[in-house]
Amino acid sequence: MTDAERKSVRARIHGRVQGVWYRGWTVDAATAFGLNGWVRNRSDGTVEAVFAGPAAAVDRMLEACRKGPSAAIVRDIAVEPAEDPGSGPFEQRPTV
């Protein structure tokens, strides 16, 4: 994959997204899509994630995040370009 085919974004997911297994679901889904990056809770109640990989897979992941796990209620997702985290497994990080 060339750099032109790779996409990296930062997403902030708003709604009822903490305490509903959103981070664990995100790790599973991003891994299934073959993405690199990370996810973490934020002290303001949002979930933040960086997704990197093939552009089509990143777009599919963002669409999946609009629903999330069954107990989540996603109200909004703010997406912006992000620095590519490089290769490595998708991981869950501590809350900030």
PyMOL commands that place a pseudoatom at each C-alpha (Angstrom):
pseudoatom trace, name=CA, resn=MET, resi=1, chain=A, elem=C, hetatm=0, pos=[0.000, 0.000, 0.000]
pseudoatom trace, name=CA, resn=THR, resi=2, chain=A, elem=C, hetatm=0, pos=[1.356, 3.418, -0.911]
pseudoatom trace, name=CA, resn=ASP, resi=3, chain=A, elem=C, hetatm=0, pos=[1.151, 6.428, 1.388]
pseudoatom trace, name=CA, resn=ALA, resi=4, chain=A, elem=C, hetatm=0, pos=[-1.454, 7.881, -0.992]
pseudoatom trace, name=CA, resn=GLU, resi=5, chain=A, elem=C, hetatm=0, pos=[-3.725, 4.867, -0.314]
pseudoatom trace, name=CA, resn=ARG, resi=6, chain=A, elem=C, hetatm=0, pos=[-3.316, 5.108, 3.474]
pseudoatom trace, name=CA, resn=LYS, resi=7, chain=A, elem=C, hetatm=0, pos=[-5.556, 7.339, 5.580]
pseudoatom trace, name=CA, resn=SER, resi=8, chain=A, elem=C, hetatm=0, pos=[-5.252, 8.384, 9.221]
pseudoatom trace, name=CA, resn=VAL, resi=9, chain=A, elem=C, hetatm=0, pos=[-7.951, 10.169, 11.224]
pseudoatom trace, name=CA, resn=ARG, resi=10, chain=A, elem=C, hetatm=0, pos=[-8.724, 11.134, 14.817]
pseudoatom trace, name=CA, resn=ALA, resi=11, chain=A, elem=C, hetatm=0, pos=[-12.342, 10.599, 15.868]
pseudoatom trace, name=CA, resn=ARG, resi=12, chain=A, elem=C, hetatm=0, pos=[-14.113, 11.931, 18.966]
pseudoatom trace, name=CA, resn=ILE, resi=13, chain=A, elem=C, hetatm=0, pos=[-17.274, 9.972, 19.636]
pseudoatom trace, name=CA, resn=HIS, resi=14, chain=A, elem=C, hetatm=0, pos=[-19.972, 11.731, 21.672]
pseudoatom trace, name=CA, resn=GLY, resi=15, chain=A, elem=C, hetatm=0, pos=[-23.017, 10.240, 23.387]
pseudoatom trace, name=CA, resn=ARG, resi=16, chain=A, elem=C, hetatm=0, pos=[-23.456, 7.337, 25.781]
pseudoatom trace, name=CA, resn=VAL, resi=17, chain=A, elem=C, hetatm=0, pos=[-20.152, 5.727, 24.865]
pseudoatom trace, name=CA, resn=GLN, resi=18, chain=A, elem=C, hetatm=0, pos=[-18.476, 5.021, 28.206]
pseudoatom trace, name=CA, resn=GLY, resi=19, chain=A, elem=C, hetatm=0, pos=[-19.436, 2.059, 30.360]
pseudoatom trace, name=CA, resn=VAL, resi=20, chain=A, elem=C, hetatm=0, pos=[-20.993, 0.278, 27.358]
pseudoatom trace, name=CA, resn=TRP, resi=21, chain=A, elem=C, hetatm=0, pos=[-17.932, -1.674, 26.086]
pseudoatom trace, name=CA, resn=TYR, resi=22, chain=A, elem=C, hetatm=0, pos=[-17.271, 0.896, 23.339]
pseudoatom trace, name=CA, resn=ARG, resi=23, chain=A, elem=C, hetatm=0, pos=[-13.458, 0.697, 23.624]
pseudoatom trace, name=CA, resn=GLY, resi=24, chain=A, elem=C, hetatm=0, pos=[-13.398, -3.113, 23.563]
pseudoatom trace, name=CA, resn=TRP, resi=25, chain=A, elem=C, hetatm=0, pos=[-15.779, -3.147, 20.611]
pseudoatom trace, name=CA, resn=THR, resi=26, chain=A, elem=C, hetatm=0, pos=[-13.565, -0.591, 18.824]
pseudoatom trace, name=CA, resn=VAL, resi=27, chain=A, elem=C, hetatm=0, pos=[-10.436, -2.717, 19.309]
pseudoatom trace, name=CA, resn=ASP, resi=28, chain=A, elem=C, hetatm=0, pos=[-12.242, -5.775, 17.921]
pseudoatom trace, name=CA, resn=ALA, resi=29, chain=A, elem=C, hetatm=0, pos=[-13.751, -3.900, 14.957]
pseudoatom trace, name=CA, resn=ALA, resi=30, chain=A, elem=C, hetatm=0, pos=[-10.575, -2.001, 14.031]
pseudoatom trace, name=CA, resn=THR, resi=31, chain=A, elem=C, hetatm=0, pos=[-8.554, -5.201, 14.219]
pseudoatom trace, name=CA, resn=ALA, resi=32, chain=A, elem=C, hetatm=0, pos=[-11.082, -6.941, 11.959]
pseudoatom trace, name=CA, resn=PHE, resi=33, chain=A, elem=C, hetatm=0, pos=[-10.753, -4.075, 9.452]
pseudoatom trace, name=CA, resn=GLY, resi=34, chain=A, elem=C, hetatm=0, pos=[-6.937, -4.420, 9.554]
pseudoatom trace, name=CA, resn=LEU, resi=35, chain=A, elem=C, hetatm=0, pos=[-6.378, -0.946, 11.011]
pseudoatom trace, name=CA, resn=ASN, resi=36, chain=A, elem=C, hetatm=0, pos=[-3.608, 0.467, 13.170]
pseudoatom trace, name=CA, resn=GLY, resi=37, chain=A, elem=C, hetatm=0, pos=[-4.118, 3.004, 15.938]
pseudoatom trace, name=CA, resn=TRP, resi=38, chain=A, elem=C, hetatm=0, pos=[-5.663, 3.267, 19.377]
pseudoatom trace, name=CA, resn=VAL, resi=39, chain=A, elem=C, hetatm=0, pos=[-8.788, 4.108, 21.398]
pseudoatom trace, name=CA, resn=ARG, resi=40, chain=A, elem=C, hetatm=0, pos=[-9.260, 5.637, 24.856]
pseudoatom trace, name=CA, resn=ASN, resi=41, chain=A, elem=C, hetatm=0, pos=[-11.884, 7.196, 27.102]
pseudoatom trace, name=CA, resn=ARG, resi=42, chain=A, elem=C, hetatm=0, pos=[-11.598, 10.910, 27.826]
pseudoatom trace, name=CA, resn=SER, resi=43, chain=A, elem=C, hetatm=0, pos=[-12.500, 12.530, 31.125]
pseudoatom trace, name=CA, resn=ASP, resi=44, chain=A, elem=C, hetatm=0, pos=[-15.179, 14.629, 29.356]
pseudoatom trace, name=CA, resn=GLY, resi=45, chain=A, elem=C, hetatm=0, pos=[-17.221, 11.468, 28.646]
pseudoatom trace, name=CA, resn=THR, resi=46, chain=A, elem=C, hetatm=0, pos=[-16.226, 11.037, 25.009]
pseudoatom trace, name=CA, resn=VAL, resi=47, chain=A, elem=C, hetatm=0, pos=[-14.241, 8.258, 23.378]
pseudoatom trace, name=CA, resn=GLU, resi=48, chain=A, elem=C, hetatm=0, pos=[-11.234, 9.235, 21.246]
pseudoatom trace, name=CA, resn=ALA, resi=49, chain=A, elem=C, hetatm=0, pos=[-9.659, 7.017, 18.601]
pseudoatom trace, name=CA, resn=VAL, resi=50, chain=A, elem=C, hetatm=0, pos=[-7.035, 7.194, 15.876]
pseudoatom trace, name=CA, resn=PHE, resi=51, chain=A, elem=C, hetatm=0, pos=[-7.658, 4.929, 12.894]
pseudoatom trace, name=CA, resn=ALA, resi=52, chain=A, elem=C, hetatm=0, pos=[-5.036, 4.357, 10.191]
pseudoatom trace, name=CA, resn=GLY, resi=53, chain=A, elem=C, hetatm=0, pos=[-4.930, 2.039, 7.225]
pseudoatom trace, name=CA, resn=PRO, resi=54, chain=A, elem=C, hetatm=0, pos=[-6.444, 1.663, 3.774]
pseudoatom trace, name=CA, resn=ALA, resi=55, chain=A, elem=C, hetatm=0, pos=[-8.771, 4.622, 3.144]
pseudoatom trace, name=CA, resn=ALA, resi=56, chain=A, elem=C, hetatm=0, pos=[-11.789, 2.407, 2.420]
pseudoatom trace, name=CA, resn=ALA, resi=57, chain=A, elem=C, hetatm=0, pos=[-11.291, 0.454, 5.662]
pseudoatom trace, name=CA, resn=VAL, resi=58, chain=A, elem=C, hetatm=0, pos=[-10.960, 3.666, 7.701]
pseudoatom trace, name=CA, resn=ASP, resi=59, chain=A, elem=C, hetatm=0, pos=[-14.191, 4.963, 6.147]
pseudoatom trace, name=CA, resn=ARG, resi=60, chain=A, elem=C, hetatm=0, pos=[-15.987, 1.685, 6.960]
pseudoatom trace, name=CA, resn=MET, resi=61, chain=A, elem=C, hetatm=0, pos=[-14.726, 1.873, 10.549]
pseudoatom trace, name=CA, resn=LEU, resi=62, chain=A, elem=C, hetatm=0, pos=[-15.991, 5.430, 10.946]
pseudoatom trace, name=CA, resn=GLU, resi=63, chain=A, elem=C, hetatm=0, pos=[-19.397, 4.341, 9.652]
pseudoatom trace, name=CA, resn=ALA, resi=64, chain=A, elem=C, hetatm=0, pos=[-19.427, 1.420, 12.112]
pseudoatom trace, name=CA, resn=CYS, resi=65, chain=A, elem=C, hetatm=0, pos=[-18.557, 3.837, 14.950]
pseudoatom trace, name=CA, resn=ARG, resi=66, chain=A, elem=C, hetatm=0, pos=[-21.803, 5.722, 14.305]
pseudoatom trace, name=CA, resn=LYS, resi=67, chain=A, elem=C, hetatm=0, pos=[-23.620, 2.698, 15.729]
pseudoatom trace, name=CA, resn=GLY, resi=68, chain=A, elem=C, hetatm=0, pos=[-21.010, 1.121, 18.035]
pseudoatom trace, name=CA, resn=PRO, resi=69, chain=A, elem=C, hetatm=0, pos=[-21.840, -1.723, 20.407]
pseudoatom trace, name=CA, resn=SER, resi=70, chain=A, elem=C, hetatm=0, pos=[-25.495, -2.462, 21.178]
pseudoatom trace, name=CA, resn=ALA, resi=71, chain=A, elem=C, hetatm=0, pos=[-25.633, -0.504, 24.484]
pseudoatom trace, name=CA, resn=ALA, resi=72, chain=A, elem=C, hetatm=0, pos=[-24.075, 2.665, 23.016]
pseudoatom trace, name=CA, resn=ILE, resi=73, chain=A, elem=C, hetatm=0, pos=[-26.004, 5.732, 21.925]
pseudoatom trace, name=CA, resn=VAL, resi=74, chain=A, elem=C, hetatm=0, pos=[-23.784, 7.712, 19.542]
pseudoatom trace, name=CA, resn=ARG, resi=75, chain=A, elem=C, hetatm=0, pos=[-24.895, 11.327, 19.149]
pseudoatom trace, name=CA, resn=ASP, resi=76, chain=A, elem=C, hetatm=0, pos=[-22.028, 12.693, 17.045]
pseudoatom trace, name=CA, resn=ILE, resi=77, chain=A, elem=C, hetatm=0, pos=[-18.571, 11.891, 15.713]
pseudoatom trace, name=CA, resn=ALA, resi=78, chain=A, elem=C, hetatm=0, pos=[-16.040, 14.653, 15.069]
pseudoatom trace, name=CA, resn=VAL, resi=79, chain=A, elem=C, hetatm=0, pos=[-13.356, 13.552, 12.600]
pseudoatom trace, name=CA, resn=GLU, resi=80, chain=A, elem=C, hetatm=0, pos=[-10.112, 15.292, 11.669]
pseudoatom trace, name=CA, resn=PRO, resi=81, chain=A, elem=C, hetatm=0, pos=[-6.888, 14.237, 9.934]
pseudoatom trace, name=CA, resn=ALA, resi=82, chain=A, elem=C, hetatm=0, pos=[-4.295, 12.736, 12.283]
pseudoatom trace, name=CA, resn=GLU, resi=83, chain=A, elem=C, hetatm=0, pos=[-0.650, 11.766, 12.249]
pseudoatom trace, name=CA, resn=ASP, resi=84, chain=A, elem=C, hetatm=0, pos=[-0.273, 8.152, 11.168]
pseudoatom trace, name=CA, resn=PRO, resi=85, chain=A, elem=C, hetatm=0, pos=[0.553, 5.999, 14.227]
pseudoatom trace, name=CA, resn=GLY, resi=86, chain=A, elem=C, hetatm=0, pos=[2.491, 3.553, 12.040]
pseudoatom trace, name=CA, resn=SER, resi=87, chain=A, elem=C, hetatm=0, pos=[2.295, -0.204, 12.059]
pseudoatom trace, name=CA, resn=GLY, resi=88, chain=A, elem=C, hetatm=0, pos=[1.415, -2.294, 15.059]
pseudoatom trace, name=CA, resn=PRO, resi=89, chain=A, elem=C, hetatm=0, pos=[-1.722, -3.725, 16.591]
pseudoatom trace, name=CA, resn=PHE, resi=90, chain=A, elem=C, hetatm=0, pos=[-4.752, -1.560, 17.349]
pseudoatom trace, name=CA, resn=GLU, resi=91, chain=A, elem=C, hetatm=0, pos=[-4.676, -0.923, 21.109]
pseudoatom trace, name=CA, resn=GLN, resi=92, chain=A, elem=C, hetatm=0, pos=[-6.710, 0.364, 24.006]
pseudoatom trace, name=CA, resn=ARG, resi=93, chain=A, elem=C, hetatm=0, pos=[-5.049, 3.192, 25.951]
pseudoatom trace, name=CA, resn=PRO, resi=94, chain=A, elem=C, hetatm=0, pos=[-5.677, 4.586, 29.445]
pseudoatom trace, name=CA, resn=THR, resi=95, chain=A, elem=C, hetatm=0, pos=[-8.207, 7.362, 30.024]
pseudoatom trace, name=CA, resn=VAL, resi=96, chain=A, elem=C, hetatm=0, pos=[-6.982, 10.959, 29.742]
for i in range(1, 96): cmd.bond("trace and resi %d" % i, "trace and resi %d" % (i + 1))
show_as sticks, trace
zoom trace
